[in-house]
Amino acid sequence: MPVQLSHPQAVIRLRDIEAELERLQALAELTVEDEQSFDELTREFAEVDNHRRQMERLSALERVRSTSASVNERRRPGGPALGTERGTSIGSGGHYDADPILNPDSVEDRRFRNPWDLGEMRTFSRSVEEIGQELQARALCAVEKMAGANDRIRAAATSVIEDWDDKKGTIARMCLATSSPEYLRAWSKLARGKGHMVTPEEQQALERAMSLTDNQGGYLVPFQLDPTIIITSNGSQNDVRQVARQVVATGDVWNGVSAGAVQWRWAAEGSEAGDNAPGFGGPTVPLHKADGFVPISYEALDDAENVTSEVGKLLAAGKDDLEATALAVGTGSGQPTGIVTALAGTGSVITSTTTDTFASGDVYKVDSALPARHRKNASWLGNRSIYNAVRQFDSAGGSALWERIGADVPPLLLGRRALEAEDMDGTVTATQDNYALVYGNFDNYVIADRVGMSVEFLPQLMGANGRPKGQRGWYAWYRVGADSVNDGAFRMLNIT
């Protein structure tokens, strides 16, 4: 897409670029982002300078044409005198110097026709926040235009950018780098082992995207195929994810803010206000690396021309399955902290009334122990076998506890959703802890996803004897973390 600037605007932009390049060159050490900015500015300088010279040539040609026309008119009877030819402005007769007021489509309205072209951005003399705002605006425009995405994915991607991007536009920049048509085509070729078919434009898109990640090797999954976006848009099969608070992290640790309730009082007229400010805390959720592998035969790869469009779904399904266990009973060491692990040993544990015996009174005991402010939005979490035991507490099938006993979609235990986690204890074993039920407001259990899964294509899988198996594969890795940020919002039944 040609540069849409008037001649004066082009000259000013060239000066801005030169000043910014001088500033970067004077730095003692350039960051990865600085290096990328330097390369983009260098390319933009060449494009704008070529545009400027083209306008000057057109202006010179127009003057020649005007002079020639005046001479011809002077030779004709009644023609104007030589030297009174009409004046011209730089770029007149073309679209390069179209008036942005009389023709508003000439400058600003063309900015986001290609939101991925960051060469149009002016970075000199602009604050980090201003640049971040433009990156976010471009990313939201790109979401509407990106190929290979349905309306649900677009809605999820929009939410991720609007709700979780930082002031520098970190997520927006990643979205722009990995959602462009050039990047999607290049990634699809690499995922099919056809890297030799990547065009120079596609290679440039790959290099631009790789400059944004600190991973070694592999290629970032296109934004519209990222499992985090797909899980958000289609809903998770993991019950914990359905009710937990899901956030997006741009680093290796998610940092949140928590506060206790404000202590209000009844105040007499004219009395001095008390110090009712809550105490603020800073919960953190570390992110952990997880990886997976997707093998595929030569035949399947050749037969399915659109196989790369299914890779995102495959990776998302595997991601969901892996996390199901971790979000329930994960140790927190090298993996997310499961809700059971987070609550074990805290004041949120409620012991059964009778040793090693699960009875209906225990369910009521847990419900009563949860503060009312958390009970309003609470859900149950437990193994299916525990729920079946609840149904057998009386001859009516647990009607005293269950609502809509025959429905089960969703089951309601004491009027609250009953979610399943098959990795929680399903039977009662004597002389040991049996964490049978978790009850609470899962908005206080945070799952932090880092957008930006990387995939590396392996062109040849070898067997145990070192010989080819006739398969290729995708090796993928990403980061995720989870933990309770307020244990007081939960109660957990321990049958012991």
Buried (B, 14 or more C-beta within 10 A) or exposed (E): EEBBBBBEBBBBBBEBBEEBBEEBEEEEEEEEEEEBBBBBBEEBBEBBBEBBEBBBEBBEEBEEEBEEEBEEBBEEEEBEEEEEBEEBEBBBBEEBBBEBEEEEEBBEEBBBEBBBBBBBBBBBEBEEEEBBBBBBBBBBBBBEBBEBBEEBBBBBBBBBBEEBBEEBBBBBBBBBBBBBBBBBBBBBBBBBBEBEEBEEEBEBBBEBBBBBBEBEEBBBBBBBBBBBBBBBBBEBEBBBBBBBBBBBBBEBEBEBEEEEEEEEEEEEEEEEEEEEEEEEEEBBBBBBEBEBEBEBEBEEBEEEEEBBBEBBEBBBBBBBEBBBBBBBBBEBEEBBBBBBBBBBEEEBBBEBEEEEEBBBEBBBBBBEBBEEEBBEBBBBBBBEBBBEBBBEBEEEBBEEBBEEBEEEEBBBBBEBBBBBBEBBBBEBEEEEBBBBBBBBBBBBBBBBBBBBBBBBBBEEBEEEEEEEBEBBBBBBBBBBBBBBBBBBBBBBBBBB
